[in-house]
Amino acid sequence: AMAAAPRWRERLFALYFLSHIPITLLIDLQPLLPSGLQPSALTELLQWYAATFRDPLMLQPPEWFKAFVYCEALLQLPFFPVAFYAFFKGGCKWIRIPAIIYSTHVATTLLPILTHILCHDFSQAELGGPQTQRERLLLLSVYLPYLLIPLLLLFTMLCNPHYSHAEKRKRK
């Protein structure tokens, strides 16, 4: 009997990749665009977000953070519709290797971001970074799903029999 694909996880992954498309296009890529290029409503949305969650990374991105945003634009964004299709359709074994590459890459980029949020001294930041432990944890909670869901994706691709077992070749 062939192992079934984990449907609830596939639905979660499909939703994750679908939701990531507008988030990336409308919010995440803003630090790369010259100011005045994006509609003012989007600029205001980003400023509201940055003020509410005390996220200076999005308004004054350090070079290392910008590098991750370029990766998101050039490597991840083209993958989102492909991954959405695969997980929405379900049972697509061909997504395994691309999903392993994606999830490993994203989980790796999240480590310096989360470390920065937890450990950086924001007292000198022009744009208010988190000052209290509670504010750091609130900001952490915004970024955490982008570590946890890719880790669940990686675990699923590596450990779920539907994806991990190569089909036995039929004897001639």
C-alpha positions in Angstrom: 0.0 0.0 0.0 1.3 3.5 -0.9 1.6 6.0 1.9 -1.0 8.8 1.7 0.1 12.4 1.6 -0.6 14.2 4.9 -3.6 16.2 3.7 -4.0 18.7 6.7 -0.3 19.6 6.3 -0.6 20.0 2.5 -3.5 22.3 3.0 -1.5 24.3 5.6 1.5 24.5 3.2 -0.8 25.6 0.3 -2.3 28.4 2.4 1.2 29.4 3.6 2.5 29.7 0.0 -0.6 31.4 -1.3 -0.7 34.0 1.5 3.1 34.6 1.0 2.6 36.0 -2.5 0.7 39.2 -1.6 2.7 39.7 1.6 5.9 39.5 -0.4 4.7 41.7 -3.2 3.0 44.4 -1.1 5.0 44.5 2.1 8.3 42.6 2.1 9.7 44.0 -1.1 9.2 47.7 0.0 12.7 48.1 1.5 14.2 47.4 -1.9 12.1 49.9 -3.8 13.0 53.6 -4.2 10.7 55.7 -1.9 7.7 57.1 -3.7 7.5 54.1 -6.1 4.9 52.2 -4.1 1.3 53.5 -3.5 1.0 55.6 -0.4 -1.6 53.1 1.1 1.1 50.4 1.0 3.7 52.7 2.5 1.3 53.6 5.3 0.5 49.9 5.9 4.2 49.2 6.3 4.6 52.2 8.7 1.6 51.1 10.7 3.1 47.6 10.9 6.6 48.8 11.9 5.1 51.1 14.6 2.7 48.5 16.0 5.2 45.7 16.2 8.2 47.9 16.7 10.0 46.4 13.7 12.9 48.7 12.5 14.2 46.0 10.1 11.5 46.8 7.6 11.9 50.6 7.7 15.7 50.9 8.0 16.9 47.5 6.8 20.6 46.7 7.5 22.4 45.4 4.4 22.3 41.8 5.7 18.5 42.0 6.0 18.2 43.5 2.5 20.2 40.6 1.2 17.5 38.2 2.6 14.8 40.4 1.0 16.6 40.0 -2.4 16.6 36.3 -1.8 12.9 36.4 -1.1 12.3 38.4 -4.4 14.5 36.4 -6.7 14.5 32.8 -5.3 11.4 32.4 -3.1 8.7 34.5 -4.9 8.9 32.5 -8.2 8.6 29.3 -6.1 5.5 30.4 -4.2 2.9 29.7 -7.0 4.6 26.4 -7.9 4.6 25.2 -4.3 1.0 26.4 -3.8 -0.1 24.4 -6.9 1.8 21.3 -5.7 0.3 21.3 -2.2 -3.2 22.4 -3.3 -3.3 19.6 -5.8 -1.8 17.2 -3.2 0.4 14.2 -3.4 2.9 15.8 -5.8 6.2 13.9 -5.1 8.2 16.2 -7.5 7.9 19.1 -4.9 10.1 17.2 -2.4 13.6 18.4 -3.4 12.5 22.0 -4.2 10.6 22.1 -0.8 13.7 20.8 1.0 15.9 23.5 -0.6 13.3 26.2 0.1 12.7 25.3 3.7 16.4 24.9 4.6 17.1 28.3 3.0 14.3 30.1 4.8 15.0 28.5 8.2 18.6 29.5 7.8 17.7 33.2 7.1 15.4 33.3 10.0 18.1 32.4 12.6 20.0 35.8 12.3 16.7 37.7 12.1 15.4 36.1 15.3 18.7 36.5 17.0 18.8 40.2 16.1 15.3 40.7 17.5 16.1 38.9 20.7 19.7 40.2 21.3 20.3 43.5 19.5 20.5 46.7 21.5 17.8 48.9 20.0 18.2 51.7 22.4 20.0 53.8 19.7 17.6 52.9 16.9 16.1 56.0 15.3 12.9 54.1 14.4 11.7 52.5 17.6 12.8 48.9 17.9 11.5 46.7 20.7 12.6 48.1 24.1 11.0 45.6 26.5 11.1 41.7 26.6 7.4 41.7 25.8 7.9 43.9 22.7 10.8 41.6 21.6 8.5 38.6 22.0 5.6 40.3 20.1 8.0 41.0 17.2 9.4 37.5 17.4 5.8 36.1 17.0 5.5 37.9 13.6 8.6 36.2 12.3 8.3 32.8 14.0 5.7 31.3 11.6 8.3 31.8 8.8 10.6 29.5 10.7 8.1 27.0 12.1 6.1 26.3 8.9 9.3 25.8 6.8 10.6 23.4 9.6 7.3 21.5 9.5 7.7 21.4 5.7 11.2 20.1 5.9 10.2 17.5 8.5 7.3 16.4 6.3 9.5 16.1 3.1 12.2 14.1 5.0 10.1 11.9 7.2 6.6 11.3 5.7 6.6 8.0 3.9 4.6 9.5 1.0 7.5 11.9 0.2 10.5 10.1 1.7 10.2 6.6 0.1 11.3 6.4 -3.5 8.8 4.2 -5.3 10.1 0.7 -5.8 11.1 0.0 -9.4 9.1 -2.8 -11.0 11.1 -5.8 -12.0 11.1 -6.5 -15.7 
